[in-house]
Amino acid sequence: MARRKKKTKTSGDYKEYLLESLDDPEEIAAYINAALEEDDDPGALLLALRHVVEAQNVSNLAKKAGLNRVTLYRILSEDGNPRLDSLATLLEAMGLKLKVEQKLAG
């Protein structure tokens, strides 16, 4: 008798779950803030923003932000380096804003 393999969660399952959870503004803000706290990974913010944009529909979000899709993809690419005004505009389209807090000594 042949054994059946147990189904395990894959990274695809996780990404699907993640993208589904990123339809709530509070979840989006928490996810982006967690990425910002990754001191050793400056690319974490761009990755988080890419996930949010993907979850929110790239075309719709680009239109809300007044950017074209290609520009949005370019600024959020692995080599992207979005300008502050582009980042603020994108966050505004997501219903979010930038905030600066004092870093706690530790």
Buried (B, 14 or more C-beta within 10 A) or exposed (E): EEEEEEEEEEEEEEEEEBBEBBEEEEBBBEBBBEBEEEEEEEEBBBBBBBBBBBBBEBEEBBBBBEBEEEBBBBBBEEEBEBEEEBBBBBBBBBEBEEEEEEEEEE
